[in-house]
Amino acid sequence: MVTTDREHMVSSYEEELRTLAGLVADMASLVGTAVGEAVSAMASNDVESAEAVVKGDKAVDELQHELDNLAVSIIARRQPVASDLRLIVSSIHVANDLERIGDMAKSIARRCADINPVGGVAPHISSLKQMADIATRQIAMAYDAFSTRNEASAIAVLEHDVEIDAAYVAIFRELLTYMMEDPRNISVCTHLLFCAKSLERVGDHATNIAEQAYFLATGKDLASEEDKVNRRQIRG
């Protein structure tokens, strides 16, 4: 009977960890979709779709709240150690970054009504769409590294972060030039600059997730000097 009870406890504990992982997966899926849909709504001036992104952010917030409560409950009742504890703590951090990505998508969507995607501004929105593609790819890569506990994949996310930074600089220069050509463009360009900055911050949050993936896989801080050396070795 004791053995049966113990087996039940282990099974229940493993189920809780699977539930935790599932919540992270759901959040990653929702925010990745939201970022893409927010920029697509802007490009097509689809205010209704933009509003759906704004309203959809509530689901992300609710998932984070559920995850936080579950994580605290597991720690309090199960007293996990080693890799299990790293998983739970990392999941809390990752959920926070995913929630912030959802906020960035919501911020972009809220500007949809203030941007007319025709005329001279159209090429700049196209640049934003390309930047959004990079950002959503970064989210997917970061989550994959986390879910698979893949050290090399986590490092790859950080190394690809330069792409979204370069895209942001390019868009910033484009919009600055456009504003200088005609001051009447300042209002719409300001909105686009805020959108570009939101996408750049999405990339930052993706790198945060990658750092948690590395920590989960190795138990080490990716930012340490020792692991910078390891990064070079992994690249070969």
C-alpha positions as CSV (number, residue, x, y, z in Angstrom):
1,M,0.0,0.0,0.0
2,V,2.9,2.4,0.8
3,T,4.4,1.6,-2.6
4,T,1.1,2.4,-4.3
5,D,0.8,5.7,-2.5
6,R,4.3,6.7,-3.4
7,E,3.8,5.8,-7.0
8,H,0.7,7.9,-7.0
9,M,2.5,10.9,-5.5
10,V,5.3,10.6,-8.1
11,S,2.7,10.3,-10.9
12,S,0.9,13.4,-9.6
13,Y,4.1,15.4,-9.3
14,E,5.1,14.5,-12.8
15,E,1.6,15.5,-14.0
16,E,2.0,18.9,-12.3
17,L,5.3,19.5,-14.1
18,R,3.7,18.5,-17.4
19,T,0.9,21.0,-16.7
20,L,3.5,23.7,-16.0
21,A,5.2,23.0,-19.3
22,G,1.9,23.0,-21.1
23,L,1.1,26.5,-19.7
24,V,4.4,27.8,-21.0
25,A,3.7,26.2,-24.4
26,D,0.3,27.8,-24.6
27,M,1.7,31.3,-23.7
28,A,4.4,31.0,-26.3
29,S,1.9,30.0,-29.0
30,L,-0.4,32.9,-28.1
31,V,2.1,35.6,-28.0
32,G,3.9,34.5,-31.2
33,T,0.6,34.6,-33.0
34,A,-0.3,37.9,-31.5
35,V,2.9,39.7,-32.6
36,G,2.3,38.5,-36.2
37,E,-1.4,39.4,-36.2
38,A,-0.8,42.9,-34.7
39,V,1.6,43.9,-37.5
40,S,-0.6,42.3,-40.2
41,A,-3.6,44.2,-38.9
42,M,-1.6,47.4,-39.1
43,A,-0.5,46.6,-42.7
44,S,-4.1,46.1,-43.8
45,N,-5.6,48.7,-41.5
46,D,-7.8,46.0,-40.0
47,V,-8.9,47.7,-36.8
48,E,-11.2,44.7,-35.9
49,S,-8.3,42.3,-36.0
50,A,-6.2,44.7,-34.0
51,E,-8.8,44.9,-31.4
52,A,-8.9,41.1,-31.2
53,V,-5.2,41.1,-30.4
54,V,-5.8,43.7,-27.7
55,K,-8.6,41.6,-26.1
56,G,-6.7,38.4,-26.6
57,D,-3.9,39.6,-24.3
58,K,-6.2,38.8,-21.3
59,A,-5.8,35.1,-22.0
60,V,-2.0,35.5,-21.8
61,D,-2.3,37.3,-18.5
62,E,-4.6,34.5,-17.1
63,L,-2.2,31.8,-18.2
64,Q,0.7,33.5,-16.5
65,H,-1.4,33.9,-13.3
66,E,-2.3,30.2,-13.4
67,L,1.4,29.2,-14.0
68,D,2.6,31.4,-11.1
69,N,0.1,29.9,-8.7
70,L,0.9,26.3,-9.8
71,A,4.7,27.0,-9.5
72,V,4.4,28.4,-6.0
73,S,2.1,25.4,-5.0
74,I,4.6,22.9,-6.4
75,I,7.5,24.5,-4.6
76,A,5.6,24.7,-1.3
77,R,4.2,21.1,-1.4
78,R,6.9,19.2,-3.2
79,Q,10.0,21.0,-2.2
80,P,11.7,20.2,-5.6
81,V,15.5,20.2,-5.9
82,A,18.1,20.2,-8.7
83,S,16.8,20.1,-12.3
84,D,13.1,20.1,-11.2
85,L,13.6,23.3,-9.2
86,R,15.5,24.9,-12.1
87,L,12.6,24.0,-14.4
88,I,10.0,25.6,-12.1
89,V,12.0,28.7,-11.5
90,S,12.9,29.1,-15.1
91,S,9.3,28.6,-16.1
92,I,8.3,31.5,-13.9
93,H,10.9,33.8,-15.6
94,V,9.9,32.6,-19.1
95,A,6.2,33.2,-18.4
96,N,7.1,36.7,-17.3
97,D,8.9,37.4,-20.6
98,L,6.1,35.9,-22.6
99,E,3.6,38.1,-20.9
100,R,5.7,41.1,-21.7
101,I,5.8,40.0,-25.4
102,G,2.1,39.9,-25.3
103,D,2.1,43.4,-24.0
104,M,4.3,44.5,-26.9
105,A,1.8,42.9,-29.4
106,K,-1.0,44.7,-27.7
107,S,0.8,48.0,-27.8
108,I,1.4,47.6,-31.6
109,A,-2.3,46.7,-32.1
110,R,-3.5,49.7,-30.3
111,R,-1.7,52.0,-32.8
112,C,-3.4,50.4,-35.8
113,A,-6.2,53.0,-36.0
114,D,-3.7,55.8,-36.0
115,I,-1.7,54.5,-39.0
116,N,-2.9,54.7,-42.6
117,P,-0.9,52.0,-44.4
118,V,-1.0,53.6,-47.9
119,G,1.1,56.2,-49.8
120,G,4.6,56.9,-48.7
121,V,4.3,55.1,-45.4
122,A,3.6,51.7,-47.0
123,P,7.3,50.7,-47.6
124,H,8.0,51.4,-43.9
125,I,5.2,49.1,-42.8
126,S,6.6,46.5,-45.1
127,S,9.9,46.9,-43.2
128,L,8.0,46.5,-39.9
129,K,6.5,43.2,-41.2
130,Q,9.9,41.9,-42.0
131,M,11.0,42.8,-38.5
132,A,8.0,41.1,-37.1
133,D,8.9,38.0,-39.0
134,I,12.3,38.0,-37.3
135,A,10.7,38.6,-33.9
136,T,8.3,35.7,-34.2
137,R,11.0,33.4,-35.4
138,Q,13.1,34.4,-32.3
139,I,10.2,33.6,-30.1
140,A,9.8,30.2,-31.7
141,M,13.5,29.5,-31.5
142,A,13.7,30.6,-27.8
143,Y,10.7,28.5,-26.8
144,D,12.1,25.5,-28.7
145,A,15.4,25.8,-26.9
146,F,13.6,26.0,-23.6
147,S,11.3,23.1,-24.1
148,T,14.0,20.8,-25.4
149,R,16.6,22.1,-22.9
150,N,19.0,22.5,-25.8
151,E,22.2,24.4,-24.9
152,A,23.3,25.0,-28.5
153,S,19.8,26.2,-29.6
154,A,19.8,28.7,-26.7
155,I,23.1,30.1,-27.8
156,A,21.8,30.4,-31.4
157,V,18.9,32.6,-30.3
158,L,21.3,35.1,-28.7
159,E,23.6,35.1,-31.8
160,H,20.6,35.8,-34.1
161,D,19.5,38.7,-31.9
162,V,21.7,40.9,-34.0
163,E,19.2,40.5,-36.9
164,I,16.4,42.2,-35.1
165,D,18.7,44.9,-33.7
166,A,20.0,45.6,-37.2
167,A,16.4,45.7,-38.5
168,Y,15.4,48.2,-35.8
169,V,18.3,50.5,-36.7
170,A,17.4,50.4,-40.4
171,I,13.8,51.2,-39.8
172,F,14.8,54.0,-37.4
173,R,16.9,55.6,-40.1
174,E,14.2,55.1,-42.8
175,L,11.6,56.8,-40.6
176,L,13.9,59.6,-39.6
177,T,14.6,60.4,-43.2
178,Y,10.9,60.3,-44.0
179,M,10.1,62.8,-41.2
180,M,12.9,65.1,-42.4
181,E,11.5,65.1,-45.9
182,D,8.1,66.3,-44.8
183,P,7.2,67.3,-41.2
184,R,3.6,66.2,-41.9
185,N,4.9,62.6,-41.7
186,I,6.0,63.1,-38.1
187,S,2.8,61.8,-36.5
188,V,2.5,58.5,-38.3
189,C,6.3,57.9,-38.2
190,T,6.2,58.4,-34.4
191,H,3.6,55.6,-34.2
192,L,5.8,53.4,-36.4
193,L,8.9,54.1,-34.4
194,F,7.0,53.0,-31.2
195,C,6.0,49.8,-33.0
196,A,9.5,49.1,-34.2
197,K,10.8,49.6,-30.6
198,S,8.2,47.2,-29.4
199,L,9.4,44.6,-31.8
200,E,13.0,45.2,-30.8
201,R,11.9,44.6,-27.2
202,V,10.3,41.4,-28.3
203,G,13.7,40.3,-29.4
204,D,15.1,41.2,-26.0
205,H,12.5,39.1,-24.3
206,A,13.3,36.2,-26.6
207,T,16.9,36.4,-25.6
208,N,15.9,36.4,-22.0
209,I,14.0,33.1,-22.6
210,A,17.0,31.7,-24.3
211,E,19.1,32.5,-21.3
212,Q,16.7,30.6,-19.1
213,A,16.9,27.7,-21.6
214,Y,20.6,27.7,-21.2
215,F,20.3,27.8,-17.4
216,L,17.8,25.0,-17.5
217,A,20.1,22.9,-19.6
218,T,23.4,23.6,-17.8
219,G,22.6,25.1,-14.5
220,K,24.9,28.0,-15.5
221,D,24.5,31.7,-16.3
222,L,24.9,32.3,-20.0
223,A,26.3,35.8,-19.4
224,S,29.2,34.5,-17.4
225,E,32.7,34.8,-18.8
226,E,33.2,31.0,-18.5
227,D,30.2,30.3,-20.7
228,K,31.2,32.9,-23.3
229,V,34.2,30.7,-23.8
230,N,32.0,27.6,-24.0
231,R,29.9,29.4,-26.6
232,R,32.8,29.8,-28.9
233,Q,33.7,26.1,-28.4
234,I,30.2,24.9,-29.2
235,R,30.3,27.0,-32.4
236,G,33.5,25.2,-33.3
